[in-house]
């Protein structure tokens, strides 16, 4: 049923979702991928930026990473919650947030404080644990801060193969070990887990594992090539975020996100970079 408001709106207000993530200059991943996913799935997307990432074509396409000033991050979060948070009076309250690349311990602390104060019902963490080209010591400090400050606040976490190994402490070589890692991450965090095997595991299918403490389900789809596609992980987590905001159960959200990303990979976008990018319009 639609609602008719005094401002002549003829449809109900869309669910509002926030991504706290980095900007990726080529548009294939990060906040750009999140916002395109949100739009395709019918929710109103907001992006608060944590860093600017530009691939360096003259240095093996490593990341050039520039953090956003902490005050600027805090100001973005303040403005967003004032406009759409629980006390805002907005017709659609911001209850669902996706966490993408944070990039530094300082940013992690800033975001953790905002999450703790924001009373979000759904906190979807895409645990970006390493940035290619980042100084190793800095990356390790960031990984540890993410695990101690952000992971405990997450309600849903979407680690890729490397991240699932890091979080679980387990080696992942097949579907059974991916299942074990998903269970372990849930035990550590209390969050629902969608552990992504993707193309990293041998076999004809790209396999992910869902576990929420009760239901263990393998989500599989035929592989589209054997090389990872830029933006697939971001878009999967963003799709989960959008579906949760619309009222889907965690398992329903995981299944829908898997279908969305599979179609986006099948219709991926090529460029002069040595990787393709997922196309969020692929399901259309």
N, C-alpha and C positions, 0 to 999 in steps of 0.2 A: 504494500500500500504506500502511495506517495503522500507527502505532506505539503500543504500550501501555506507558506508563511506570509507575513505582512509585506515582506520585500519582494513578493511575487515569485519566490522560488517555487518550483513545481516538483522537485525531487528531494528526497531526504538528504541531509548533509552526509558527505562521505566520511568514512573512518579516517582519522588523522594519524600518521606515523612519522617517526623521526629516525633519521640515520645520523650517527655521529661517526664520521669517517673522513678519510683523506680524499683530496681531489687528484685524479689520475689524468694527466694531460691529454692522452690519446682518446679518452672517452670510453675505453673498454671496460674499466674496472672502477672500484672505489665508489664515491658518492654519485658519480655520473651513472654508473650501472644501477645503483640502488634507485635513483629517482626515475629512471626509465622503467624499471621493473614495477615500481609503485604505480606509475601512471598506467601501464598496461593492465594492471590487476585492479584498477578502480579505486585506489585510495589516494588521499591527499598527502603527498610526500614533502617533507622538510629535511634539509641537509644542514647540519652544523659541522663546519670543516675543522679538522685537527692538524692537517699538514697538506703540503703541495708536493706531489710526486711527479717528476718528469723523467722518463727514460732517457738515457744518454746513448744516442745512436753511434757515438764515436768511442764508446767504451763497453762493448758487448751488451748494450741495452741494459746496463745496470741502472738502478734507481738513483736519481738525484733527489734528495729528501730535504725539504725545508719545513720545519715545524711552524705552526701558527702560534703566535704569542698567547701565553696562558690567560691573560686578561681578555683577549679577544674571544678565546674559546668560552670562557665563563660568561661573557656578555651575550654570545650567541645563545647559550643554554638558558640564560636568564630571560631573554626576549621571547624565546620559543615557549617556555613554560608559562610566562605571563600571558601570552596570547592564547594558548591552548591547554594549559594544565588544569588540574582539578579545580582550582579557585578562579579560573578565568571567566566562567560563564559561557564559554563557547558551546554551541550545540553538539559538537563532537569533541569529547575530551581526549586529549593525548594520553593514551594508556600503554602504547606499544612503541618500543624503541629498538633499533638495531645498532650494535656496536661493531664497527669495522676497524680499520687501521688507526691506532692511537699513536704509536711511534716513539714515545719517550715516557720514562717514569713520571715526569712532571705532568704530562697530559693525562696519564692514567689516574693520577691523584685528583686532578681537576674534575675529570669525568666521573670518577667514583663518588666524589662528594655530591655531584649533581644527581646521580642515580639514587643515592641514599635518601636525598631530600625530595625526589620527584615522585615517589610512590607509584612507580610504573608496574602495571600488572604483568606485562610481558617484556622481558629483556632478552633479546636474541643476540648472542655473542658469536661473531665470526672471528675466532681467536687468531688474528694475524700475528704469528710469533717471530717472524724474521722478514727483513726487507733486504732483498738482494743488493749487495754493494754496501750495506751498512757496516760500520765498524763492529767487529765481533763482540767486544766487551760491552758496548752500548746495547747491542741487540740482546745480550744475555740479561742485562739489568732490566730491560723492557719486558722480556719474557717473564722474568720472576715477578715483577710488579703486576703484570697482567694476571698471573695465576693467583696471586695473593689478594689483590684488591678488586678485580673485576669479575673473575670466575665465580666467586661466592655469591655475587649479586645476580647472576644469569639464571633465567628460567629455561632457556633453550640454547644449546651450543652446537655449532656446526663445524667441527674440525676437519681439515683435509688429512690426507695420509700422514704427512710429516707432523702436523699438529697433534693428531691423535696419538702418534707414537710418543711425542714429547709429553703430552698431558698424562697419558696412561702409564708410561714407562715400559711399554710392551713393544716388541717388534711385530710389525704387521706384514705378513707375507701372503695371506689368503683370507677368504671370507670368515673362517672360524676365528682367526686372530683379530680380525676387524670387529667381530662380535664381542670378543673378550675385551677389546679396548673400549668399545662403547659402554659396556657394563662397568668397567673400571672408572671411566670418566664420570658416569652417573654417580657411582659410589663416592667419588671425591667431591663432586660439586652439588649433587642433589638435583641437577638440571636434567631436562629431557635432552637426549643426545641424538644427533644425526651425523654419524661418522662417515666421511666420504672416502670411498675407495677409488671411485672414478676410473681413469685409465691406468692407474698405477698397479692394479692387480691383474694378473694374467687371466685370460679367458675372453669369451666373446662379448660379455656384458660389462657395462659400467655399473658397479655395485656400491650401494650405500646401506648403512645399517641404522635403523631407528631403535632406540631403547628409552623407555620412560620409567623404568623401575618395575614394570609389570609386563608390558608388551615388547617383544623383541621381533622385529620384522625386517627382512631383507628387501630392499627396493632395487630392482634391476631393470636395465634397459639396454638394448644392443648398443655397443660402442659406435661412435661416429668418428672413426679414425683412432689413432693410438697416441695422439699428442694432446696435452692439456690446452684448453682454450681460455684466453684471458677473459675474466669477468664471470666465469662459471660459478666459482665459489661465492663471490659477492652476490650474484643474482639469485643463487639458491637460498642464501640466508635472507635476502630481501623479499623473496617470494614467500618464504615461511612467515616473515614479519607481516606482510600484507594479509595473508590468509588468517593469521591469528587475530589481527585487528578487526577483520570482518566477522569473527566469531567461530572460525573453524577450530576443531580439536587439534592438538599437536600432531597426531598421526595423520589426520586429514590434510593439515598444512604441509606436512612432509611429502605426502604422496603428490599433492598438487604441485608443489615446488619442483619435485623431480621431473614431472611431465613438462613443466614450463621450461626448465633448463635444457632438457633433452631436445625440445623443439628449437630452442635458441641456438644450441650447438649445431644442430643439423642445418640451420640457416645462417651460419656464422659469417662474419665480415672479414675479408682479407685486406691487407694494406702492405706498405713497404717495410713494416716491422717483421721480425722473424717469428711472429705468432699471429693467430687469428683471434678475433673478438666475438664473443657471443652477441647475437642480435635478439634483443628483448621482444621485437615484433615477430619473431619466428613462429609462434603459435598461431598467428593470424592467417 
